[in-house]
Amino acid sequence: MEIDSPVYRLSFELHGHEDDVRGICICGEFGFATSSRDRTVRFWGLDQQSNNKHKYSSSKILLGHSSFVGPLAWIPPNEQFLEGGIVSGGMDTFVIVWDLKRGESAQTLRGHQLQVTGIALDGDDIVSSTIRRWRKGQCVEFWEAHKSAIQAVLKLPSGELVTGSSDTTLKLWRGKTCLQTFAGHTDTVRGLAVMPGLGILSASHDGSIRLWAVSGEALMEMVGHSSIVYSVDSHISGLIVSGSEDCSAKIWKDGVCIQSIEHPGCIWDVKFLDNGDIITACSDGVVRIWTAHSDRVADPVELESFLSHLSQYKHSRKRVGGLKLEDLPGLDALKIPGTSDGQTKVVREGDNGVAYAWNMNEQKWDKIGEVVDGPDDGMKRPVLDGIEYDYVFDVDIGDGEPIRKLPYNKSDNPYSTADKWLLKENLPLSYRQQIVEFILQNSGQRNFTFDSSFRDPYTGSSATARPTFKHIPKKGMLVFDTAQFDGILKKIAEFNGFLCSDLEKKDLAMLELDTSRLVAMVKILKDTSHYHSSTFADVDIILLLKLLKTWPVSMIFPIIDILRIVILHPEGATKLVKYMEVENDVLIEMIKKVTAAPILPANLLTSIRAVSNLFKNSCFHLWLLKHRSEILDAFSSCYSSSNKNVQLAYSTLVLNYAVLLIERKDEEGQSQVLSAALEVAEEENIDSDSKFRALVAIGSLMLDGLVKKIALDFDVENIARVAKASKENKIAEVGADIQLLTKQT
């Protein structure tokens, strides 16, 4: 790439993952793979139907991990894997080998006791964190390579392996022999990459990137990120790219940051393509490709859409006096009288934080003025290990112990901060309350009221900090956005053939023109990156609804499946709303059809998924509120279905309704949804993901909704206790969230 000072701009976005994108793996000239917290691996190949020869689309979704997926490695095509393979490691402790041609798991390697954090290929062997060497599906070697957990594994072109660890070091290995230890980072080594012709790159929690000679000498240190650096990669051009928790990907040349690309979320991984383009994996669930070539830059509408999304995200993170703007109470907080003359309170008014003081004589809040400065109040913020904080305190433990550094942000929960710090410093947890008092005293928060209802879950004492929850409240809607379009069209063609050959039903069959319209619609739906600009003709939507109404009930599930994706298309959704209630309400008719005996699981699954997708677009919200009782009643028995996919679809529907009804402050609706969620949570033969979503709905309704007392009356404490004892981490975590809520007055 002959560019002296490249300026990278967005090329295109790839949507599909439902949660954080955690890892990226370049698969030669065939494409690349990504892993996600949504438990899937996706393979993205060049889009053969696009005029843009550099555009990618998702061609394979690999399902098999039971928890979030992290590191990936590429197996080039060989006799066993004709189209190549992918190796993935997950939180579930499994290493899975995938056959890309079949889109299925070829092997599952079991033996790790903890999360798999690093994977590399060494010839035909797979090397994974700890270190374990796998050959033909069997673990043939195992050795403890570091004193702490290994976070990354790298194979060098020369054949040696490099490991990066939480013990702050890198180690160079030939077989089981450690040739070199690289010391210099002051915190966990999280990412590794080869720098062609020079050595090894490392990314660290200390906020820096380092370049090392294989001999162990530190050649260069790159400092510029303001938080943990998770990943690093290099290009033959000499450029380096890094991804960080500070929501930026930084591009480096000769040790100097030449560009910082902001993202609407944490950057978990970054990789260069051979052509110099950069791929980023973001916590907002989007894969993005960035280019320095003007002919590959996204069109102005796409660029504007991204900038708008980025602006909204930055607004949501805006801080006022050290607190997130969105965490400040609204004007309703001023309805609560103060407790002492001069007591101050900061509330959210539009895009600003405004301070008020309590006037005891007049019994009212007097406006002081807008809080205009952030947590640094215009001054440089203290830095510890390369990370900026609101405060870095010196803590004297006494007894001749050295002074310890304690970092803290005003928006943090002081109890959580104290716990983490005591564990990090290997100090007794009995110091906990003393450390919390120290933090509050020295950060000037003694008189600041967060949430008077919170009681410390360890001691029962009141605290001035609001408790933090792992999984609640749920924000945003969940959707089902993947589809096997070729299979859908094949099934529709098959059913249409049956109708053509049946003299009594021949008039229901589609004409050739109608079939062509469906194929054209599917082509539009496949092209997710142009949803903002693609359109449907009115006759397209009319055709779809006509088939939904007239085709035999046993044949409508592939039609519903197309409808499910049309709902997610902005222009498709607008046109669908327009025709939904012409004559009879076609969607309510559909729900009645698919839930009438005899029930077909395929009809049930596709219809619940379609209704769940309606929540994504606000133009359907009034319809969903109007028909809430009919919809929930019609699908109410689905939680006890033997079909796990139906269970998950139903629990998603319940969770989406919870989010919507909390926003609308609809107590009656919340009560019905709470009842439905409790039924799912208490069901013994329920899929763990379905139970998790039901529990999140319960917790969200208790925290932000109006039905906490009803939940307590329904013995939610017992449900929380059972969930907390689950072997499934996420169920145990949300169980703990709900249990904490039950203890609040």
Residue pairs with C-beta under 8 A, 6 or more apart in sequence:
1 235
1 237
1 275
1 276
1 292
3 237
3 276
3 292
5 253
5 258
6 239
6 251
6 258
6 259
6 276
6 292
7 259
7 292
8 251
8 259
8 261
8 278
8 290
8 291
8 292
9 290
9 291
9 292
9 297
9 298
9 303
10 288
10 289
10 290
10 297
10 298
10 302
10 303
10 306
11 54
11 277
11 288
11 289
11 290
11 291
11 296
11 297
11 298
12 55
12 56
12 288
12 289
12 298
12 302
12 529
13 286
13 287
13 288
13 289
13 298
13 302
13 306
13 529
14 44
14 56
14 57
14 58
14 286
14 287
14 288
14 289
14 528
14 529
15 285
15 286
15 481
15 528
15 529
16 42
16 58
16 61
16 287
16 481
16 482
16 528
17 34
17 36
17 38
17 40
17 42
17 285
17 286
17 287
18 36
18 38
18 285
18 478
18 479
18 481
19 36
19 37
19 38
19 68
19 285
20 36
20 37
20 38
20 68
20 265
20 266
20 268
20 281
20 282
20 283
20 284
20 285
21 34
21 35
21 36
21 268
21 269
21 281
21 282
21 283
21 285
21 286
21 287
22 34
22 35
22 36
22 37
22 68
22 69
22 70
22 268
22 269
22 281
23 34
23 35
23 69
23 70
23 71
23 72
23 88
23 268
23 269
23 281
24 32
24 33
24 34
24 72
24 269
24 270
24 271
24 279
24 281
24 287
25 32
25 33
25 34
25 35
25 72
25 73
25 74
25 86
25 271
26 32
26 74
26 271
26 272
26 273
26 274
26 279
27 33
27 43
27 74
27 84
27 86
28 74
28 76
28 84
29 274
30 45
30 83
30 84
31 43
31 44
31 45
31 46
31 56
31 59
32 43
32 44
32 56
32 271
32 273
32 279
33 41
33 42
33 43
33 44
33 72
33 74
33 86
34 41
34 42
34 44
34 72
34 281
34 287
35 41
35 68
35 69
35 70
35 71
35 72
35 88
36 42
36 68
36 69
36 285
37 68
37 69
38 68
38 285
39 63
39 65
39 66
39 67
39 68
39 69
39 90
40 61
40 62
40 63
40 65
40 69
41 61
41 62
41 65
41 69
41 72
41 86
41 88
41 98
42 58
42 60
42 61
42 62
43 58
43 59
43 60
43 62
43 86
43 100
44 56
44 57
44 58
44 59
44 287
45 56
45 57
45 59
46 53
46 54
46 55
46 56
47 55
47 56
47 57
49 523
49 526
49 527
50 57
50 527
52 296
54 275
54 277
54 291
54 296
55 529
56 289
57 526
57 527
57 528
58 482
60 100
60 103
61 103
61 482
62 86
62 88
62 96
62 98
62 103
62 104
62 105
64 96
64 98
64 105
64 108
65 88
65 90
65 91
65 92
65 94
65 96
66 90
66 92
66 94
66 688
67 90
67 91
67 92
67 729
67 730
68 90
68 91
69 88
69 89
69 90
69 91
70 88
70 89
70 90
70 91
70 115
70 116
70 117
71 88
71 89
71 116
71 117
71 118
71 119
71 129
71 152
71 153
72 86
72 87
72 88
72 89
72 119
73 86
73 87
73 119
73 120
73 121
73 126
74 84
74 85
74 86
74 87
74 121
75 81
75 84
75 85
75 86
75 87
75 97
75 121
76 84
77 83
77 84
80 99
80 106
81 99
81 100
81 101
81 106
82 101
83 99
83 100
83 101
84 100
85 97
85 98
85 99
85 100
85 106
86 97
86 98
86 100
87 95
87 96
87 97
87 98
87 119
87 121
87 126
88 95
88 96
88 98
88 119
89 95
89 115
89 116
89 117
89 118
89 119
89 128
89 129
90 96
90 115
90 116
91 115
91 116
91 729
93 110
93 112
93 113
93 114
93 115
93 116
94 108
94 109
94 110
94 112
94 116
95 108
95 109
95 112
95 116
95 119
95 126
95 128
95 134
96 105
96 107
96 108
96 109
97 105
97 106
97 107
97 108
97 109
97 126
98 104
98 105
98 106
99 105
99 106
107 137
109 126
109 128
109 134
109 137
109 139
111 132
111 139
111 142
112 128
112 129
112 130
112 132
114 149
116 128
116 129
117 129
117 149
117 150
117 151
117 152
118 128
118 129
118 150
118 151
118 152
118 153
118 163
118 164
119 126
119 127
119 128
119 129
119 153
120 126
120 127
120 153
120 154
120 155
120 161
121 127
121 155
122 133
122 155
122 159
122 161
124 135
125 133
125 134
125 135
125 140
126 133
126 134
126 135
127 133
127 134
127 153
127 155
127 161
128 134
128 153
129 149
129 150
129 151
129 153
129 163
130 142
130 144
130 145
130 150
131 141
131 142
131 143
131 145
131 150
131 153
131 161
131 163
131 173
132 139
132 141
132 142
133 139
133 140
133 141
133 142
134 140
141 176
143 176
145 163
145 165
145 171
145 173
145 178
146 163
146 165
146 166
146 167
146 169
146 171
147 165
147 167
148 165
148 166
148 167
149 165
149 166
150 163
150 164
150 165
150 166
151 164
151 165
151 166
151 188
151 189
151 190
151 191
152 163
152 164
152 189
152 190
152 191
152 192
153 161
153 162
153 163
153 164
153 192
154 161
154 162
154 163
154 164
154 192
154 193
154 194
154 200
155 161
155 162
156 162
156 194
156 200
156 214
157 194
158 214
159 174
160 172
160 173
160 174
160 179
160 214
161 172
161 173
161 174
162 170
162 171
162 172
162 173
162 192
162 200
163 170
163 171
163 173
164 170
164 189
164 190
164 191
164 192
164 202
165 171
165 188
165 189
166 188
166 189
168 183
168 185
168 186
168 187
168 188
168 189
168 204
168 206
169 181
169 182
169 183
169 185
169 189
170 181
170 182
170 189
170 192
170 200
170 202
170 212
171 178
171 180
171 181
171 182
172 178
172 179
172 180
172 181
172 182
172 214
172 216
173 179
180 214
180 215
180 216
181 216
182 200
182 202
182 212
182 216
182 218
184 210
184 218
184 221
185 202
185 204
185 206
185 208
185 210
186 204
186 206
186 385
186 386
187 204
187 205
187 206
187 385
188 204
188 205
189 202
189 203
189 204
190 203
190 204
190 205
190 228
190 229
190 230
190 231
191 201
191 202
191 203
191 229
191 230
191 231
191 232
191 242
191 269
192 200
192 201
192 202
192 203
192 232
193 200
193 201
193 232
193 233
193 234
194 200
194 201
194 234
195 201
195 211
195 234
195 240
196 234
196 236
198 211
198 213
198 219
199 211
199 212
199 213
199 214
199 219
200 211
200 212
200 214
201 209
201 210
201 211
201 212
201 232
201 233
201 234
201 240
202 209
202 210
202 212
202 232
203 209
203 229
203 230
203 231
203 232
203 242
203 243
204 210
204 228
204 229
204 386
205 228
205 229
205 385
206 385
206 386
206 387
207 223
207 225
207 226
207 227
207 228
207 229
207 244
207 385
207 386
207 387
208 221
208 222
208 223
208 225
208 229
208 386
209 221
209 222
209 225
209 229
209 232
209 240
209 242
209 252
210 218
210 220
210 221
210 222
211 218
211 219
211 220
211 221
211 222
211 255
212 218
212 219
213 219
220 255
221 255
222 240
222 242
222 252
222 255
222 257
223 386
224 250
224 257
224 260
225 242
225 244
225 246
225 248
225 250
225 386
226 244
226 246
226 386
226 387
226 388
227 244
227 245
227 246
227 387
228 244
228 245
228 246
228 387
229 242
229 243
229 244
229 245
230 243
230 244
230 245
230 266
230 267
230 268
230 269
231 242
231 243
231 267
231 268
231 269
231 270
232 240
232 241
232 242
232 243
232 270
233 240
233 241
233 242
233 270
233 271
233 272
234 240
234 241
234 272
235 241
235 272
235 276
237 276
238 253
238 254
239 251
239 252
239 253
239 272
239 276
240 251
240 252
240 253
241 249
241 250
241 251
241 252
241 270
241 271
241 272
241 278
242 249
242 250
242 252
242 270
243 249
243 267
243 268
243 269
243 270
243 280
243 281
244 250
244 266
244 267
245 266
245 267
247 262
247 263
247 264
247 265
247 266
247 267
247 313
248 260
248 261
248 262
248 263
248 267
249 260
249 261
249 263
249 267
249 270
249 278
249 280
249 290
250 257
250 259
250 260
250 261
251 257
251 258
251 259
251 260
251 261
251 278
252 258
261 280
261 290
262 310
262 314
263 280
263 282
263 284
263 288
263 310
264 282
264 284
264 309
264 310
264 312
264 313
264 314
265 282
265 283
265 284
265 313
266 282
266 283
267 280
267 281
267 282
267 283
268 281
268 282
268 283
269 280
269 281
270 278
270 279
270 280
270 281
271 278
271 279
272 278
272 279
273 279
273 289
275 293
276 291
276 292
276 293
277 289
277 290
277 291
277 292
277 293
277 296
278 289
278 290
278 291
279 287
279 288
279 289
279 290
280 287
280 288
280 290
281 287
282 288
284 313
291 297
297 303
298 306
301 532
301 533
302 529
302 532
305 532
315 325
315 351
316 324
316 325
316 326
317 324
318 324
318 325
318 326
318 351
319 325
319 374
319 375
319 411
320 328
320 346
320 352
320 353
320 371
320 374
321 346
321 353
321 371
321 373
321 374
321 375
321 410
322 374
322 375
322 390
322 409
322 410
322 411
323 346
323 353
323 410
323 411
324 411
325 348
325 351
325 352
325 353
326 348
327 411
328 346
328 347
328 348
328 353
329 345
329 347
329 348
330 347
330 348
331 347
331 348
331 349
333 345
333 347
334 345
334 347
334 356
334 365
337 358
337 363
338 345
338 358
338 360
338 365
339 358
340 358
340 360
341 358
341 359
341 360
341 361
342 357
342 358
342 360
343 357
343 358
343 447
344 355
344 356
344 357
344 358
344 368
344 447
345 355
345 356
345 357
345 358
345 365
345 449
346 353
346 354
346 355
346 356
346 371
347 353
347 354
347 356
348 354
352 370
352 371
352 372
353 370
353 371
354 367
354 368
354 369
354 370
354 371
355 367
355 368
355 369
355 370
355 371
356 365
356 366
356 367
356 368
357 365
357 366
357 368
358 364
358 365
358 366
359 365
359 366
375 381
375 390
375 409
375 410
376 390
381 388
381 389
381 390
382 388
382 389
382 390
382 391
382 392
382 407
383 389
383 392
384 392
384 405
384 407
387 407
389 407
389 408
389 409
390 408
390 409
390 410
390 443
391 407
391 408
391 409
391 410
391 442
391 443
392 405
392 406
392 407
392 408
393 405
393 406
393 407
393 408
393 438
393 439
393 442
394 403
394 404
394 405
394 406
395 403
395 404
395 405
395 406
395 435
395 438
396 403
397 404
397 427
404 425
406 417
406 421
406 435
406 438
406 439
408 414
408 417
408 439
408 443
410 443
410 445
413 465
413 466
413 467
413 468
414 436
414 439
414 440
414 445
414 463
414 464
414 465
415 432
415 436
415 456
415 458
415 463
415 465
416 468
417 439
418 431
418 432
418 435
418 436
418 439
419 429
419 432
421 427
421 435
422 428
422 429
422 431
422 432
422 435
432 458
433 459
433 461
436 463
439 445
440 446
440 464
445 464
446 464
448 464
449 464
450 464
450 465
450 466
451 465
451 466
451 467
452 462
453 744
453 745
454 462
454 463
454 465
454 466
454 467
454 744
455 461
455 462
455 463
455 743
455 744
455 745
456 462
456 463
457 467
457 740
457 743
467 740
467 744
469 699
469 703
469 737
469 740
470 733
470 734
470 736
470 737
471 692
471 695
471 696
471 699
471 730
471 733
471 734
471 737
472 696
472 699
472 700
472 702
472 703
472 734
472 737
472 738
472 741
473 662
473 699
473 700
473 703
473 704
474 655
474 658
474 659
474 696
474 697
474 700
475 659
476 659
477 615
477 616
477 656
477 659
477 660
478 612
478 652
478 655
478 656
478 693
479 568
479 612
479 613
479 615
479 616
480 564
480 609
480 612
480 613
480 649
480 652
481 565
481 568
481 613
483 525
483 561
483 562
483 564
483 565
485 522
485 525
485 526
488 522
488 558
488 561
488 562
489 518
489 519
489 522
489 558
491 558
492 518
492 558
492 559
493 515
495 551
495 555
495 558
496 509
496 510
496 515
498 555
499 505
499 506
499 508
499 509
499 551
499 555
500 506
500 509
505 552
508 550
508 551
508 552
510 518
510 547
514 543
517 539
517 540
517 543
518 543
518 544
518 562
520 540
521 536
521 540
521 544
521 562
521 566
522 562
524 534
524 535
524 536
524 569
525 562
525 565
525 566
525 569
525 572
527 534
531 568
531 569
531 570
531 571
532 570
534 569
534 571
535 571
536 566
536 569
536 571
536 572
536 575
538 575
538 579
540 575
541 566
541 572
541 575
541 576
541 578
541 579
542 579
544 559
544 562
544 563
544 566
545 579
545 586
547 556
547 559
548 556
548 559
548 560
548 563
548 586
548 590
549 586
549 589
551 559
553 593
553 594
553 596
553 600
553 603
554 600
556 590
556 593
556 594
556 603
557 600
557 602
557 603
557 605
557 606
558 606
560 590
560 594
560 603
560 606
560 607
560 610
561 606
561 610
563 576
563 610
564 606
564 609
564 610
564 613
565 613
566 572
566 573
566 576
567 573
567 576
567 610
567 613
567 614
567 616
567 617
567 620
568 613
568 616
568 617
570 617
573 617
573 619
573 620
574 619
577 619
577 620
577 623
579 586
580 586
580 587
580 623
585 627
587 611
587 623
588 627
588 630
590 607
591 607
591 611
591 630
591 631
591 634
591 635
592 634
593 603
594 600
594 603
594 604
594 607
595 604
595 634
595 635
601 641
601 643
601 646
604 635
604 638
604 641
604 643
604 646
605 643
605 645
605 646
605 649
608 635
608 638
608 646
608 649
608 650
608 652
608 653
609 649
609 652
611 624
611 631
611 635
611 653
612 649
612 652
612 653
612 656
614 620
614 623
614 624
615 621
615 624
615 656
615 657
615 659
615 660
621 660
624 631
624 657
624 660
625 660
625 661
625 664
625 666
625 669
628 657
628 661
628 669
628 672
629 672
631 653
632 653
632 654
632 657
632 672
632 673
632 676
635 650
635 653
636 676
636 679
638 646
638 647
638 649
638 650
639 647
639 650
639 651
639 676
639 679
639 680
639 683
639 686
639 690
639 694
640 683
640 685
641 647
641 650
642 685
644 687
644 690
647 680
647 686
647 687
647 690
648 687
648 689
648 690
648 693
650 680
650 690
651 677
651 680
651 689
651 690
651 691
651 693
651 694
651 697
652 693
654 673
654 676
654 677
654 680
654 693
654 694
654 697
655 677
655 693
655 694
655 696
655 697
655 700
657 669
657 673
657 697
658 670
658 673
658 674
658 677
658 697
658 700
658 701
658 705
659 700
661 669
661 670
661 673
661 705
662 670
662 700
662 701
662 704
662 705
665 706
667 705
667 706
667 707
670 701
670 705
670 706
670 707
671 707
671 710
673 697
673 701
674 697
674 698
674 701
674 705
674 707
674 710
674 711
674 714
675 714
677 694
677 695
677 697
677 698
677 701
678 694
678 698
678 711
678 714
678 716
678 719
680 686
680 690
680 691
680 693
680 694
681 691
681 694
681 695
681 698
681 719
681 723
682 719
683 691
688 726
688 728
688 731
691 723
691 731
692 728
692 730
692 731
692 734
695 719
695 723
695 731
695 734
695 735
695 738
696 734
698 711
698 716
698 719
698 738
699 734
699 737
699 738
699 741
701 707
701 708
701 711
702 708
702 711
702 716
702 738
702 741
703 741
708 741
712 742
716 738
716 742
717 739
717 742
719 735
719 738
720 735
720 736
720 738
720 739
720 742
721 735
721 739
722 735
723 731
723 732
723 734
723 735
723 738
724 732
724 735
724 736
724 739
725 732
725 735
726 732
726 735
